[in-house]
Amino acid sequence: MRKWDNFWLGLLFGLLLPAAFCYVYARTISLDQMLAQGMYELLKPIIGRTLMLGTFANMGVMFILYQMNVWQFAKGVLIAIVPYLAAGIILLD
């Protein structure tokens, strides 16, 4: 497990996990169809909440990694939460 203990791998994984979560969630509620119809202003808060929800997946993975003592990978996942939180906060206005 030590060969995977890399900050950059954790950062990449941490950036991809919430994006995948948001994509799957958007497909279940047909968010992409609503965006195509030009309802972006009405959906901004929903998109912001979805991004914030996606960070919980990272936090769960980070907790598991800390329990397994994979510190560098967990640090990368933690740093990857920041852009999603910032985008979520901006879209919640």
N, C-alpha and C positions, 0 to 999 in steps of 0.2 A: 504494500500500500504506500510505502514511502516514495516510490518512483512517481506517483501521481501527486505528491505534496508539492505543488508548484503554484505560485501566486498567479501567474498569467493564465494557467489552465482554469483556475478558480474564477478569475475575472471573466474569461470567455464563457464559462459555464453559467456564471451569475448573470451575464447579460442576455444569454439565450433562453434561460429557463422562464423568466417572467414574460418574455416576448412570446414564447410557445404557449404559455398559460393564457395570455391575453388573446392570442389567435384562436385557440380552442374555445374559449369563452365567447368570443365574438361570433364564431360560427354557430354556437348553440342558440344565441338570441337574435341571429340574423342582423347583426350590427353592420356588416358590410353592405347589405342591401339598403339599409337606411342611409348610410353614407352616400351611396350612389344616387339617392333621390335628393340630395342637397340638404339634409337635415343636420349638418355639422354643428351649428350653433345650439340646437336643442340637445344634441348628444354630447357636447363637451363635458358636462359633469359626469355623464355615464362613463365616458372614456377615461376621465380622471380617476373615478372610483375603481374602474377595472385595472388601471395601472397600479393603484395602491394595493389592490387585492393581489396582483401578481407578485408584489414584494413579499407577501407572506410565504409564498413557495420558497423564495430564497432564504427567508429567516428559518424556516423548518429545516432546509438542507444545511444551513450554517450550524444549527444546533446539533444535528447529527454528526457533522464533521468535527465539531469541538469535542463531542463525546468520544469520537474515535481518535482524537489527538492528531488530526491532520490540519495543522495550524495554518500553513501557508495557503492551502487551497481555500480554507474557511475565510481567511483575510481577503482573498480575491473575491469571493462571493459577497462578503460584507461591503466591500467598496463598490461592487456592481449595483447595490441597492440604491445608491445615491442618485444617479440620473433618473431612475424610475420614480423615486420620491419627488424629485424636483419637477419632473414633467407632470406628475399627478397633482401636485399642489398648484401648479400654474393652470392646469385645465379645470380645477375645481372652482375657480373664482366665481 
